[in-house]
Amino acid sequence: MRGIRGIREVTRRPHSGQHRWMDRLQGKVALITGAGTGMGRVAAQIFAAEGARIAVVDVNAQVANATVLAITDAGGEAEFISADVADETQVETMVKSTVDRFGALHIVYNNAGIFPADDGGLTETSSATWDQVLAINLKGVWLGCKYAVPALLASGGGSIINVASFVALMGSATPQIAYTASKGGVLAMTREIAVEYARQGIRANALCPGPIDTPLLAELMANPEWARRRLVHIPMGRPGRAEEVAKAALFLASDDSSFITGTALVVDGGITAAYVTPED
């Protein structure tokens, strides 16, 4: 029986003069929304480093092209595709452009989302904010799945990864009614998609991150009271890092998770496991 060293020798291969883990997404095409910044950008770079060709989707051409450049400078392959995920015509075109450019689609990572500052309590949140959040965070994910599934089927199956949140599993300590509702909807919808397409070679899973150190969180953390109320509930005592979520997404995108569908993969530093975490 081989030990750990023997296993590593089998799963490694030479690459550019160095040893590295085998590319887990070699030959795959991945579409990632919100890939211009934050978790989306990091995921795009990690997926590309693992062999995938990347459709970098964002509404902001400047930041998306920066992601593309980072990937191509590292020897990967990527192309910017502009799309507002709340616009059905643009989402349909987004998927078609990906297939036209790369010839297939195997992985869809519905990552794009918003969290407006005025999303608050039940009675304080405006209808306009509610509509905006649900349009991007929930409808946008639904549209991404709706138009991606035929392309995934035509490519022989694949993996859908939808970004939900730990607040899809428990109430938020700080009111954010529209965001929480949108992420709960993503989680429920992901389960239904998983069941519907499980026997057709498509897996669908939801990521449920806790607070992650991204530009969006940095803006929110500028409010000391908001930051205090958040961090006290994280047993690990810190926000997560974008690469920690991206590597969880990589697991769901790869064949390493080939018997996993319809699940919520929680990446939250222990928030959902804790009843009360005392302040340090």
Rosetta silent file (secondary structure, phi, psi, omega in degrees, C-alpha in Angstrom):
SEQUENCE: MRGIRGIREVTRRPHSGQHRWMDRLQGKVALITGAGTGMGRVAAQIFAAEGARIAVVDVNAQVANATVLAITDAGGEAEFISADVADETQVETMVKSTVDRFGALHIVYNNAGIFPADDGGLTETSSATWDQVLAINLKGVWLGCKYAVPALLASGGGSIINVASFVALMGSATPQIAYTASKGGVLAMTREIAVEYARQGIRANALCPGPIDTPLLAELMANPEWARRRLVHIPMGRPGRAEEVAKAALFLASDDSSFITGTALVVDGGITAAYVTPED
SCORE:     score description
SCORE:     0.000 S_00000001
   1 L     0.000  126.110 -176.071    0.000    0.000    0.000 S_00000001
   2 L   -77.817  145.763  175.056    1.504    3.282   -1.070 S_00000001
   3 L   -85.618 -169.987 -178.228    1.902    6.141    1.352 S_00000001
   4 H   -60.279  -39.216 -178.660    1.255    9.812    0.758 S_00000001
   5 H   -61.562  -41.341  179.469    4.519   10.231   -1.116 S_00000001
   6 H   -62.584  -39.073  178.475    3.557    7.522   -3.587 S_00000001
   7 H   -64.963  -42.799 -179.582    0.224    9.172   -4.246 S_00000001
   8 H   -62.999  -37.846 -179.945    1.843   12.527   -4.882 S_00000001
   9 H   -64.223  -31.199  178.767    4.261   11.021   -7.359 S_00000001
  10 H   -75.459  -38.461 -172.091    1.320    9.678   -9.366 S_00000001
  11 H   -90.806   -1.470  175.306   -0.693   12.895   -9.308 S_00000001
  12 E   -99.412  156.446  173.418    2.132   15.267  -10.191 S_00000001
  13 E  -149.162  155.422  178.342    3.536   15.963  -13.602 S_00000001
  14 E   -64.142  143.900  177.459    6.253   18.271  -14.979 S_00000001
  15 E  -152.078  114.290  178.834    5.048   21.740  -16.000 S_00000001
  16 L    52.138   41.547  176.876    7.305   24.502  -17.302 S_00000001
  17 L    81.110    0.201 -179.204   10.329   22.957  -15.614 S_00000001
  18 E  -128.397  159.086  172.923    8.592   22.676  -12.220 S_00000001
  19 E   -87.287  143.021  176.068    6.459   20.116  -10.427 S_00000001
  20 E  -155.380  166.397  176.596    2.842   21.056   -9.739 S_00000001
  21 E   -65.791  150.179  179.107   -0.484   19.368   -9.138 S_00000001
  22 L   -58.702  139.404  179.797   -2.178   17.980  -12.200 S_00000001
  23 L   -64.129  115.893 -174.450   -4.423   20.532  -13.944 S_00000001
  24 L   -81.386  -15.669 -179.102   -7.905   19.684  -12.680 S_00000001
  25 L  -118.860   23.905 -178.267   -9.761   21.686  -15.332 S_00000001
  26 L   -57.904  129.272  178.415   -7.656   20.848  -18.358 S_00000001
  27 L    82.971    0.378 -178.184   -9.701   21.107  -21.561 S_00000001
  28 L   -94.669  153.258  173.476  -12.652   22.754  -19.797 S_00000001
  29 E  -113.262  126.487 -177.862  -14.359   26.051  -20.630 S_00000001
  30 E  -120.681  132.945  174.476  -15.564   28.079  -17.651 S_00000001
  31 E  -107.116  124.165 -177.492  -17.880   31.075  -17.654 S_00000001
  32 E  -125.530  119.009  177.876  -17.547   33.250  -14.530 S_00000001
  33 E   -87.547  153.551 -176.673  -19.823   36.232  -13.902 S_00000001
  34 L    62.744   34.226 -173.218  -18.612   39.166  -11.845 S_00000001
  35 L   -87.932    6.423 -178.995  -15.078   38.136  -12.766 S_00000001
  36 L   -78.966  -27.844 -176.030  -13.674   41.663  -12.874 S_00000001
  37 L  -144.951  172.995  169.413  -13.007   41.994   -9.157 S_00000001
  38 H    55.033 -138.320 -176.480  -13.030   40.217   -5.816 S_00000001
  39 H   -61.563  -34.135 -179.677  -13.904   36.529   -5.600 S_00000001
  40 H   -65.463  -42.980  179.222  -14.713   36.380   -9.316 S_00000001
  41 H   -65.012  -46.050 -179.420  -11.301   37.616  -10.399 S_00000001
  42 H   -62.399  -41.851  178.242   -9.449   35.277   -8.061 S_00000001
  43 H   -62.728  -41.677  179.365  -11.568   32.328   -9.207 S_00000001
  44 H   -59.380  -42.138 -179.327  -10.915   33.174  -12.857 S_00000001
  45 H   -69.606  -40.572 -179.939   -7.164   33.154  -12.253 S_00000001
  46 H   -68.791  -42.982  177.679   -7.228   29.919  -10.247 S_00000001
  47 H   -61.335  -41.853  179.180   -9.457   28.153  -12.778 S_00000001
  48 H   -64.328  -40.543  178.516   -7.159   29.292  -15.596 S_00000001
  49 H   -64.160  -23.691  178.081   -4.094   28.066  -13.720 S_00000001
  50 L   -91.821    9.399  171.342   -5.823   24.672  -13.503 S_00000001
  51 L   106.579   -5.492 -177.922   -6.184   24.517  -17.291 S_00000001
  52 L   -79.930  150.344  168.005   -9.590   26.057  -18.016 S_00000001
  53 E   -93.866  135.381 -164.315  -10.267   28.621  -20.708 S_00000001
  54 E  -116.141  127.846  165.733  -12.193   31.463  -19.129 S_00000001
  55 E   -90.989  109.130 -177.244  -15.083   33.658  -20.250 S_00000001
  56 E   -90.493  104.428 -174.588  -14.574   36.691  -17.994 S_00000001
  57 E  -104.161  131.557  177.277  -18.033   38.245  -17.635 S_00000001
  58 E  -164.938  162.609  174.368  -18.619   41.647  -16.064 S_00000001
  59 L   -87.075  -15.167 -177.026  -20.423   44.932  -16.710 S_00000001
  60 L  -104.779  107.147 -176.059  -17.171   46.859  -16.201 S_00000001
  61 H   -64.627  -36.458 -176.137  -14.848   46.438  -19.172 S_00000001
  62 H   -62.798  -50.375 -178.348  -11.852   48.020  -17.441 S_00000001
  63 H   -71.488  -34.661  179.210  -11.716   45.631  -14.493 S_00000001
  64 H   -65.788  -41.982  178.579  -12.681   42.625  -16.631 S_00000001
  65 H   -66.798  -28.747  174.392   -9.894   43.296  -19.101 S_00000001
  66 H   -66.095  -37.912  175.411   -7.480   43.537  -16.181 S_00000001
  67 H   -64.530  -45.014  178.095   -8.543   40.018  -15.186 S_00000001
  68 H   -58.331  -45.010 -178.936   -8.051   38.815  -18.760 S_00000001
  69 H   -63.033  -41.631  178.772   -4.586   40.373  -18.856 S_00000001
  70 H   -60.849  -38.349  179.913   -3.599   38.747  -15.566 S_00000001
  71 H   -71.197  -47.945 -177.119   -4.632   35.361  -16.951 S_00000001
  72 H   -68.791  -33.905  176.571   -2.973   35.721  -20.343 S_00000001
  73 H   -63.388  -27.919  179.098    0.234   37.107  -18.813 S_00000001
  74 L   -89.235    4.310  177.352    0.403   33.898  -16.763 S_00000001
  75 L    94.637    7.726  179.400    0.027   31.786  -19.917 S_00000001
  76 L   -92.263 -177.016 -179.003   -3.704   31.124  -19.684 S_00000001
  77 E  -126.675  126.938 -177.910   -6.527   31.791  -22.122 S_00000001
  78 E  -155.516  156.532  176.704   -9.391   34.179  -21.406 S_00000001
  79 E  -144.673  138.514  177.446  -11.724   36.620  -23.096 S_00000001
  80 E   -78.171  132.743  173.501  -13.870   39.449  -21.758 S_00000001
  81 E  -128.857  120.220 -178.166  -17.601   39.190  -22.420 S_00000001
  82 E   -81.176  133.220  176.404  -19.774   42.101  -21.358 S_00000001
  83 L  -163.980  136.569  167.112  -23.130   41.276  -19.764 S_00000001
  84 L   -92.277  114.538 -171.309  -25.583   42.640  -17.232 S_00000001
  85 L   -68.549  -13.090  177.258  -26.807   39.424  -15.611 S_00000001
  86 L   -85.650   -5.559 -177.847  -30.230   40.957  -14.911 S_00000001
  87 L  -103.856  114.508 -173.213  -30.835   41.464  -18.640 S_00000001
  88 H   -61.052  -41.680 -179.628  -32.139   38.306  -20.318 S_00000001
  89 H   -63.386  -41.767 -179.970  -30.982   39.222  -23.814 S_00000001
  90 H   -67.331  -36.627  178.652  -27.476   39.981  -22.594 S_00000001
  91 H   -67.753  -42.354  176.468  -27.267   36.710  -20.656 S_00000001
  92 H   -58.781  -44.102  178.395  -28.386   34.714  -23.684 S_00000001
  93 H   -66.059  -37.151  178.496  -25.734   36.496  -25.760 S_00000001
  94 H   -56.327  -47.735 -179.550  -23.141   35.931  -23.016 S_00000001
  95 H   -68.350  -44.317  179.603  -23.539   32.162  -23.240 S_00000001
  96 H   -60.722  -42.078  179.853  -23.656   32.149  -27.035 S_00000001
  97 H   -64.095  -36.952  178.396  -20.499   34.287  -27.220 S_00000001
  98 H   -63.545  -47.439 -179.733  -18.697   31.898  -24.880 S_00000001
  99 H   -66.281  -40.715  177.780  -19.565   28.872  -27.000 S_00000001
 100 H   -61.427  -38.944 -176.299  -18.730   30.732  -30.224 S_00000001
 101 H   -76.480  -43.071 -171.739  -15.340   31.744  -28.821 S_00000001
 102 H  -110.151  -11.292  175.016  -14.286   28.513  -27.112 S_00000001
 103 L    87.760   -2.573 -178.772  -16.425   25.855  -28.801 S_00000001
 104 L  -169.055  175.937  172.905  -18.044   24.459  -25.638 S_00000001
 105 L  -149.650  124.880 -176.411  -19.146   25.217  -22.099 S_00000001
 106 L  -120.970  -25.448 -175.498  -18.424   22.950  -19.127 S_00000001
 107 E  -136.054  130.102  174.913  -18.476   25.148  -16.004 S_00000001
 108 E  -123.012  120.114 -179.447  -20.769   28.033  -15.075 S_00000001
 109 E  -114.961   96.918 -179.133  -19.900   30.027  -11.969 S_00000001
 110 E   -82.177   88.651 -171.543  -22.742   32.454  -11.230 S_00000001
 111 L  -104.212  -24.121 -173.889  -20.786   34.759   -8.946 S_00000001
 112 L   -60.751  137.035  177.971  -22.071   38.263   -9.766 S_00000001
 113 L  -168.792  163.876  179.311  -24.004   39.933   -6.973 S_00000001
 114 L  -132.003  159.951  176.360  -24.606   43.196   -5.151 S_00000001
 115 L  -145.968   83.339 -176.771  -25.176   44.315   -1.558 S_00000001
 116 L   -64.416  149.131 -178.790  -26.362   47.952   -1.519 S_00000001
 117 L   -63.703  -27.616 -177.654  -25.709   50.008    1.597 S_00000001
 118 L   -92.101   12.692  171.607  -29.409   50.860    1.907 S_00000001
 119 L   -82.497  109.124 -174.650  -30.465   47.210    2.084 S_00000001
 120 L  -133.928 -131.494 -176.879  -31.563   47.052    5.706 S_00000001
 121 L   -74.042  170.038 -176.249  -34.489   46.010    7.848 S_00000001
 122 L   -55.433  -47.265 -174.810  -37.871   44.801    6.667 S_00000001
 123 L   -87.440  -15.399 -177.935  -39.693   48.118    7.060 S_00000001
 124 L   -92.760  -25.256 -174.621  -36.790   50.391    6.072 S_00000001
 125 L   -74.239  131.750 -177.109  -35.725   48.790    2.774 S_00000001
 126 L   -78.739  158.649  175.551  -37.237   50.448   -0.299 S_00000001
 127 H   -62.096  -35.051 -179.958  -38.999   48.619   -3.105 S_00000001
 128 H   -64.052  -43.125  178.639  -36.382   49.953   -5.519 S_00000001
 129 H   -66.021  -44.369  176.950  -33.551   48.386   -3.507 S_00000001
 130 H   -54.789  -49.732 -177.376  -35.474   45.113   -3.167 S_00000001
 131 H   -63.013  -40.886 -179.007  -36.074   44.959   -6.923 S_00000001
 132 H   -64.947  -45.613 -178.312  -32.456   45.789   -7.757 S_00000001
 133 H   -65.991  -46.525 -179.454  -30.998   43.157   -5.423 S_00000001
 134 H   -65.964  -33.350 -179.754  -33.394   40.406   -6.481 S_00000001
 135 H   -64.389  -39.740 -177.416  -32.865   41.244  -10.174 S_00000001
 136 H   -88.409  -50.449 -171.354  -29.107   40.717   -9.971 S_00000001
 137 H   -74.834  -30.018 -177.964  -28.626   38.250   -7.139 S_00000001
 138 H  -112.802  -54.970  178.259  -31.517   35.889   -7.897 S_00000001
 139 H   -61.167  -38.885  179.975  -32.919   36.551  -11.352 S_00000001
 140 H   -61.217  -38.471  177.310  -29.369   36.907  -12.680 S_00000001
 141 H   -69.749  -42.419  177.119  -28.458   33.450  -11.370 S_00000001
 142 H   -58.584  -46.279  179.688  -31.666   31.972  -12.776 S_00000001
 143 H   -64.315  -40.594  178.446  -30.946   33.469  -16.197 S_00000001
 144 H   -58.811  -41.767  177.954  -27.352   32.263  -16.076 S_00000001
 145 H   -70.578  -43.409 -176.474  -28.560   28.720  -15.438 S_00000001
 146 H   -56.219  -44.720 -176.414  -31.434   28.923  -17.932 S_00000001
 147 H   -89.845  -19.224  178.611  -29.190   29.783  -20.869 S_00000001
 148 H   -80.022  -34.822 -174.057  -26.148   27.804  -19.760 S_00000001
 149 H   -55.744  -47.157  177.755  -27.888   24.444  -19.334 S_00000001
 150 H   -59.164  -36.922  178.814  -28.487   23.810  -23.080 S_00000001
 151 H   -69.615  -37.830  176.569  -24.827   24.644  -23.759 S_00000001
 152 H   -64.101  -43.407  178.488  -23.684   22.350  -20.940 S_00000001
 153 H   -61.768  -42.616  179.435  -25.833   19.523  -22.300 S_00000001
 154 H   -65.601  -22.726 -179.104  -24.430   20.054  -25.800 S_00000001
 155 L   -94.561    4.001  177.919  -20.919   19.866  -24.326 S_00000001
 156 L    95.988   12.591  179.995  -21.588   16.544  -22.602 S_00000001
 157 L   106.903  178.457 -179.649  -22.570   17.869  -19.175 S_00000001
 158 E   169.074 -162.415 -173.805  -20.822   19.986  -16.598 S_00000001
 159 E  -125.065  131.630  172.524  -20.933   21.857  -13.321 S_00000001
 160 E  -108.205  130.120  177.098  -23.021   24.827  -12.193 S_00000001
 161 E  -123.783  116.816 -179.691  -21.796   26.753   -9.151 S_00000001
 162 E  -110.756  132.812 -179.592  -24.140   29.397   -7.750 S_00000001
 163 E   -85.213  112.991  171.707  -23.024   31.834   -5.068 S_00000001
 164 L  -101.460 -129.414 -179.442  -25.474   31.934   -2.190 S_00000001
 165 L  -173.424  161.073  174.283  -24.366   32.933    1.330 S_00000001
 166 H   -62.222  -23.440  178.808  -24.298   31.746    4.910 S_00000001
 167 H   -75.814   -4.162  169.500  -27.367   33.977    5.398 S_00000001
 168 H   -75.344  -14.272 -175.917  -29.255   31.530    3.169 S_00000001
 169 L  -109.913  -20.075 -178.557  -28.948   29.144    6.121 S_00000001
 170 L  -153.765  158.447 -179.910  -29.453   31.468    9.103 S_00000001
 171 L   -68.626  149.545  179.534  -30.689   34.972    9.847 S_00000001
 172 L   -82.240  138.420  178.189  -28.257   37.861    9.593 S_00000001
 173 L   -67.222  -27.071  176.279  -27.226   39.610   12.809 S_00000001
 174 L  -112.901  121.895 -174.269  -27.356   42.878   10.883 S_00000001
 175 L   -56.165  133.869  179.204  -30.596   43.368    8.886 S_00000001
 176 L  -158.192   64.762 -163.507  -30.180   43.035    5.104 S_00000001
 177 H   -59.975  -42.044 -177.302  -33.556   41.750    4.037 S_00000001
 178 H   -69.919  -44.359  179.615  -33.221   41.866    0.245 S_00000001
 179 H   -61.168  -47.018 -179.557  -29.765   40.289    0.167 S_00000001
 180 H   -60.761  -44.189  179.081  -30.802   37.527    2.569 S_00000001
 181 H   -62.998  -41.281 -178.559  -33.946   36.766    0.577 S_00000001
 182 H   -63.965  -40.842 -177.396  -32.026   36.681   -2.695 S_00000001
 183 H   -74.415  -32.361  172.562  -29.430   34.246   -1.371 S_00000001
 184 H   -63.166  -39.214  176.762  -32.075   31.987    0.152 S_00000001
 185 H   -64.010  -39.709  178.328  -33.698   31.874   -3.266 S_00000001
 186 H   -60.591  -43.787 -177.970  -30.385   30.959   -4.912 S_00000001
 187 H   -64.446  -46.505  179.988  -29.930   28.030   -2.541 S_00000001
 188 H   -64.401  -42.474 -179.870  -33.446   26.658   -3.074 S_00000001
 189 H   -64.136  -39.076 -179.439  -33.243   27.124   -6.844 S_00000001
 190 H   -61.983  -40.986  178.153  -29.864   25.376   -7.000 S_00000001
 191 H   -60.908  -43.452 -178.042  -31.286   22.287   -5.311 S_00000001
 192 H   -66.223  -40.916  177.425  -34.131   22.108   -7.806 S_00000001
 193 H   -61.711  -41.418 -179.958  -31.795   22.494  -10.791 S_00000001
 194 H   -59.592  -44.533 -178.880  -29.586   19.738   -9.356 S_00000001
 195 H   -67.251  -41.883 -176.421  -32.498   17.318   -9.105 S_00000001
 196 H   -64.296  -36.616 -171.400  -33.850   18.161  -12.558 S_00000001
 197 H  -112.373    8.570 -176.050  -30.568   17.629  -14.406 S_00000001
 198 H   -58.777  -37.166 -177.704  -28.730   15.044  -12.272 S_00000001
 199 H   -89.883    7.381  176.423  -29.331   12.222  -14.761 S_00000001
 200 H  -112.909   14.499  173.665  -28.316   14.371  -17.702 S_00000001
 201 L    85.754   14.490  178.042  -24.733   14.905  -16.591 S_00000001
 202 E  -114.362  128.591  173.139  -25.115   18.315  -14.966 S_00000001
 203 E  -104.938  144.108  177.623  -24.260   18.953  -11.338 S_00000001
 204 E  -135.106  125.051 -179.462  -25.458   22.100   -9.542 S_00000001
 205 E  -136.413  156.881  178.928  -24.170   23.240   -6.168 S_00000001
 206 E  -112.288  138.226  170.163  -24.280   26.413   -4.100 S_00000001
 207 E   -94.256  135.666  178.794  -21.392   28.100   -2.350 S_00000001
 208 E  -122.094   82.987  179.675  -22.309   29.740    0.956 S_00000001
 209 E   -75.360  153.802  164.586  -19.475   32.099    1.922 S_00000001
 210 L   -86.654 -164.046  176.105  -19.264   34.037    5.128 S_00000001
 211 L   -60.287  126.604 -176.873  -17.811   37.578    5.115 S_00000001
 212 E  -118.768  139.010 -177.012  -14.949   37.570    2.601 S_00000001
 213 E   -72.615   89.960  178.709  -12.159   40.145    2.363 S_00000001
 214 L  -129.887  170.169  176.317  -13.093   41.829   -0.929 S_00000001
 215 H   -55.740  -35.615  178.341  -13.452   45.486   -1.997 S_00000001
 216 H   -64.129  -45.222  179.628  -17.178   45.249   -1.213 S_00000001
 217 H   -65.574  -37.171  179.481  -16.510   44.046    2.338 S_00000001
 218 H   -58.684  -39.239  177.571  -13.852   46.722    2.811 S_00000001
 219 H   -63.004  -43.878 -179.259  -16.474   49.383    2.099 S_00000001
 220 H   -68.516  -37.375 -178.436  -18.832   47.853    4.656 S_00000001
 221 H   -69.904  -12.604  177.032  -16.052   47.390    7.212 S_00000001
 222 L   -63.745  -21.013  174.268  -15.385   51.128    7.082 S_00000001
 223 L   -87.944  107.405 -173.729  -18.322   51.356    9.496 S_00000001
 224 H   -58.360  -37.357 -179.422  -16.738   50.300   12.833 S_00000001
 225 H   -67.373  -42.025  177.230  -20.046   49.231   14.384 S_00000001
 226 H   -61.124  -44.627 -178.942  -20.925   47.102   11.345 S_00000001
 227 H   -63.355  -43.470 -179.346  -17.459   45.537   11.430 S_00000001
 228 H   -61.689  -43.845 -177.237  -17.643   44.803   15.157 S_00000001
 229 H   -68.393  -26.497  178.168  -21.029   43.130   14.879 S_00000001
 230 H   -79.475  -53.071 -171.499  -19.802   40.952   12.018 S_00000001
 231 H   -64.857  -30.035 -178.142  -16.413   39.827   13.295 S_00000001
 232 L   -65.255  -21.453 -178.050  -17.676   38.837   16.737 S_00000001
 233 L   -92.184   -0.840 -178.957  -19.770   36.096   15.127 S_00000001
 234 L   -99.222  109.031 -179.208  -16.859   34.473   13.240 S_00000001
 235 L   -54.135  -35.257  178.486  -15.223   31.779   15.402 S_00000001
 236 L   -73.299  -13.089  173.356  -12.004   32.079   13.391 S_00000001
 237 L    78.117   15.042 -179.562  -11.965   35.787   14.204 S_00000001
 238 L  -153.971  157.982  170.628  -11.330   37.055   10.679 S_00000001
 239 L   -69.278  160.249  173.818  -13.008   37.407    7.304 S_00000001
 240 E   -75.754  167.266  176.045  -12.290   34.756    4.700 S_00000001
 241 E  -104.098  149.774 -176.642   -9.948   35.331    1.786 S_00000001
 242 H   -56.748  -37.656 -178.338  -11.115   35.340   -1.813 S_00000001
 243 H   -68.612  -25.136  178.017   -8.823   32.443   -2.684 S_00000001
 244 H   -69.188  -35.623  175.077  -10.400   30.323    0.052 S_00000001
 245 H   -74.625  -41.508 -178.405  -13.777   30.633   -1.653 S_00000001
 246 H   -61.864  -36.506  179.615  -12.274   30.230   -5.133 S_00000001
 247 H   -72.190  -30.666  172.362  -10.617   26.966   -4.145 S_00000001
 248 H   -66.480  -40.807  176.551  -13.941   25.659   -2.837 S_00000001
 249 H   -63.946  -38.064  177.412  -15.459   26.625   -6.196 S_00000001
 250 H   -60.253  -41.933  176.808  -12.588   24.822   -7.937 S_00000001
 251 H   -58.865  -45.797 -179.637  -13.471   21.667   -6.038 S_00000001
 252 H   -69.086  -29.377  179.634  -17.099   21.923   -7.180 S_00000001
 253 H   -75.909  -27.220 -172.036  -16.035   22.667  -10.760 S_00000001
 254 L   -92.105  171.027  176.947  -13.686   19.698  -10.979 S_00000001
 255 H   -71.711   -6.764  174.622  -14.222   15.957  -11.155 S_00000001
 256 H   -60.569  -24.905 -178.982  -13.047   15.793   -7.539 S_00000001
 257 H  -110.484   34.005 -170.839  -16.708   16.483   -6.658 S_00000001
 258 L   -63.522  -19.465  179.020  -18.202   14.145   -9.262 S_00000001
 259 L  -110.653   23.659 -178.686  -20.739   12.614   -6.831 S_00000001
 260 L  -118.846  119.314  174.607  -21.773   15.926   -5.260 S_00000001
 261 L  -152.498  151.177  178.469  -24.839   17.804   -6.446 S_00000001
 262 L    74.926   17.315 -174.932  -27.637   19.786   -4.835 S_00000001
 263 L  -107.010  166.316  172.576  -25.530   20.707   -1.836 S_00000001
 264 E  -112.394  112.440  178.366  -24.562   23.903   -0.023 S_00000001
 265 E   -91.699  110.453 -173.218  -20.800   24.119    0.502 S_00000001
 266 E   -91.435  125.473 -179.717  -20.340   26.450    3.465 S_00000001
 267 E  -127.890   78.949 -167.156  -17.122   28.500    3.605 S_00000001
 268 L  -133.258   12.208  178.903  -17.758   30.747    6.593 S_00000001
 269 L    66.762   15.666  176.171  -15.050   30.357    9.233 S_00000001
 270 L    98.057    5.897 -176.299  -17.496   28.523   11.480 S_00000001
 271 H   -56.301  -48.839 -174.228  -20.297   31.113   11.654 S_00000001
 272 H   -75.117   -8.826  177.249  -23.118   28.652   11.020 S_00000001
 273 H   -91.730  -12.846 -171.566  -21.651   26.206   13.555 S_00000001
 274 L  -100.982  142.276  172.819  -21.620   28.719   16.403 S_00000001
 275 L   -89.121  -57.271  175.628  -24.403   29.696   18.773 S_00000001
 276 L  -138.733  133.982  174.286  -22.597   32.567   20.477 S_00000001
 277 L  -115.224  114.839 -179.602  -19.011   33.667   20.017 S_00000001
 278 L   -67.814  152.129  176.829  -17.759   35.962   22.803 S_00000001
 279 L   -68.592  146.201  175.935  -15.754   39.010   21.874 S_00000001
 280 L   -69.459    0.000    0.000  -11.989   38.736   22.264 S_00000001
